Amino acid sequence: PPLQQLTKKQWYQRRVRAAPAPPPAPPVPDNSEQAAPPAPEPDYTPVSKDPRYAKFFKMVQVGIPPAALHAKMRMEGLDPIYLDNPDQPAPPPSDSHVPETDSENSSSESD
């Protein structure tokens, strides 16, 4: 049919057929043989996974401001600086935190 008698659908179909095809995508090289080994797991526990600090990171996720947790962390003998760096290595457990014995307190109170 002459161009003037084509419906919009027919005109569109002719345009699509006449349009050049898009260029083929470049081939993707098969890197299965040359694939880099996966990144090794860190040989340390990140502070965010450490049980001593995990509850504080959970509180931050819930919406508690980190500044509000700093005093609580200090009360528990933890360094609040770790709250700002969740991927750094966790500090070693401190064995220096020994509860005071009653004999130390009773000697000063008995006077």
Disulfide bonds with the S-S distance in Angstrom:
none
